[in-house]
Amino acid sequence: MRYIDKIYIDGRFVTPLGSQTFDLHNPVTEEKIGVVRLGNAEDAQAATAAAKRAFPGFSRTSKEERIDMLKRLNEAVSARIPELTEAMALEYGAPQTFTRFAIPHAASSFLNMADVLREYAFERQMGRAQVIMQPIGVTAAITPWNSNIGFISSKLATAIAAGTTIVIKPSEMSAIQTQVLVECLHESGLPKGVVNIVNGVGNVVGSELVRHPDIAKVTFTGSTAVGKDIMRTSAETLKRVTLELGGKGPNIILDDADLDVAIPGVLRMGFMNSGQACIAGTRILAPAHRLDDILARLKSAAAALKVGAPGDPETVIGPMVSQKQYDRVQSYIQLGIQEGAKLLTGGSGRPDGLDRGWFTKPTIFFNVRNDMHIAREEIFGPVLSVIAYRNEEEAVSIANDTAYGLQAYLHGSDTVRMRALAERLDSGRVVINGAPHEPLAPFGGFKQSGLGREYGVFGLEAFLEPKAVISSGAVEPG
């Protein structure tokens, strides 16, 4: 049993003023494995004050100093990858197919941002104006429970590169993962107050950060509903916001696709992270004249996917993170049946042989219309919908007929054709034939999938404000 009773403010582990606690559970066994003591609004205020004190000095640090900090952060996190992986498996139930990528990715985010920083010009001459990219001020970061370690690391890496100080409110459901990561951050020896982390619930700690006048920017990853609330509250003080929100990604099988290659890729993109991923390709768009073959292959391939505990290296789909999430996914499966969609595989309840734990059967519906709830709303579980299309125009129309636009997938044989199709999709990213993640490319969504971008130069500039200094004579950039 873990009891986490410290938060991190001004370079120290301190006891929160808040007294509320939150129980932590292992989603594989449903057993209670820990308790976290949560911070309150006063703790959020103390963390903000520490970040504000640290900002003037930190914002004037050199590129070289910040690059050195990013390298130290990478080393500190890399040194504890096994412990971070163990914490994620215990508290979240993430399968090894996900943790093998997620934890090294978190560590590498610091080096990726160091590379961006090394080449970035903070000063540019534009006519008579010297344009200076200036650190935006104290930033608040609010992170979710799915890949908590990665979100904290990438947002912190960008803040460090930009010269901004940060207060992070991670998901209270990820407190064990957060604790191990904060120990890594502390070991890296950052200046006091540069990073502050307060465990707490969103409507207490998160709300205080979003409305606090000394917070200049909020970066949030989570649900679209909460993102809208953050944007409304931030408007009162005209905070800058970056919102990475929900998704309902189209997973398009083109008529020239090699199904031996495409079907495993489609399922990999749809069921990634046990379906608990905003970038999951949960709407499978299939050409009508190949539908019978595609359905047969999807059913066969899905049946071969192992559902189970993260300790088994063959597990592809782990449990839902909580009882609440399990119930949510089950309700959508029932809703799909009620709406008239047909079950290809899966359905309600746990998979055979698993009588405890928040496990869901990998479920695929067909005969799905794009106006059904299961095709329009983010389920956040291993539930996919197959939608038939007659031609390329209809495929694009269905793909774009959604409130979301985070990440889309194309599977086919003609790369030139797919690049042309990618330009027509309303999506922040389009992945062709399962291409690997590119950490330097911008990440974020169209429409209700968010606002702004993360990663690379685009992510860095979201933490900066341009200032024009205009004089009568040309001035060489410093």
Secondary structure, DSSP 4 states (H G I P E B T S, - for coil): -EEE--EEETTEEE--S---EEEEE-TTT--EEEEEEPP-HHHHHHHHHHHHHHHHHHHT--HHHHHHHHHHHHHHHHTTHHHHHHHHHHHH---HHHHHHHHHHHHHHHHHHHHHHHH--SEEEETTEEEEEEE---EEEE--STTHHHHHHHHHHHHHHHT--EEEE--GGGHHHHHHHHHHHHHTTPPTTSEEE----IIIIIHHHHH-TT--EEEEES-HHHHHHHHHHHGGGT-EEEEE-----EEEEPTT--HHHHHHHHHHHHHGGGG--TT---EEEEEGGGHHHHHHHHHHHHHTSEE--TTSTTEEE---SSHHHHHHHHHHHHHHHHTTPEEEE--SSPPTT--SSS----EEEES--TTSHHHHS---SSEEEEEEESSHHHHHHHHH-SS--SEEEEE-S-HHHHHHHHTTS--SEEEETTPPP-TTS-B--SGGGEES-BSHHHHHHTTEEEEEEE-SS-----
